[in-house]
Amino acid sequence: MLGVPVSELAWLAAMIIVGGMVTGVLAGLFGIGGGGIIVPVLYEVFRVLAVPEDVRMQLCIGTSLAIIVPTAIRSYRAHSAHGAALSTVVRQWMLPSIVGVGVGALTAALAPASVFKLAFVVIATFVAVKVFVGHDKWRLGKTLPGRLAMSAYGFVVGLCSSLMGVSGGSVSNMVLSLYGVPIHNAVATSAGAGVPITIAGALGYMLAGWPYQSQMPPLSIGFVSIIGIALMAPVSSFMAGYGVRLAHRLPRRKLEIAFGVFLLLVAARFLVSLF
């Protein structure tokens, strides 16, 4: 990574800043800030920068997980201050979710990029369908299940997060809501679960990508771009305000449908790239 031409670093920085601007506006518009937006934006940035196809998706996911870490921590602290998080669930999910993240990181080191594209397609499509046709009164039970089932849910949340580059909020919120947990408690608990998931995911992807270091863009550690973290996080946070202003001009249901359409378009983009 030493001796990299200044022009190449400047081009990388410029592209990531542009990607951060797009990410921020979309995050503010749709009310989320996770990998569902960051990963597809980074994918196009790294495509323009000619990152090899066989490691590009892994680099996007690892960088996304690292970018989300401070957001997850801030979010959980804010929710905890209001006492909304279910600390028992956060503790129950911590170890199983980290195991799931570890499986995802190991997959990143061994599996082809198509595995991650397919995972993104399946998970994003599922979330989009839930947005379109899901009903708030859908239930699997009136109370949360026992420790074994909760551990299984934690593993699935961690694995999905690690394969898609997200903190797991979409999946964990859905699980909790299906058992009657109020939305504010579900969101707060998901934020808490996202802290160990994103930290473990970022570290795991750094290690998983170490054998591919020569294929990474400048200033990367494994499958994590340091420039991506340093530039995209603050730029996207700043631009999110513009997306929020736009969001307040549109009805909530239209925003939900727009987000679902966005996820389907991204899923279609990755699905096409598989062939």
Secondary structure, DSSP 4 states (H G I P E B T S, - for coil): -TT--HHHHHHHHHHHHHHHHHHHHHHHHHT--SHHHHHHHHHHHHHHTT--HHHHHHHHHHHHHHHHHHHHHHHHHHHHHTT-S-HHHHHHHHHHHHHHHHHHHHHHHHS-HHHHHHHHHHHHHHHHHHHHH--TT--S-SS---HHHHHHHHHHHHHHHHHHTS-SHHHHHHHHHTTT--HHHHHHHHHHHHHHHHHHHHHHHHHHTGGGGGGSPSSEETTEEHHHHHHHHHHHHHHHHHHHHHHTTS-HHHHHHHHHHHHHHHHHHHHHHT-
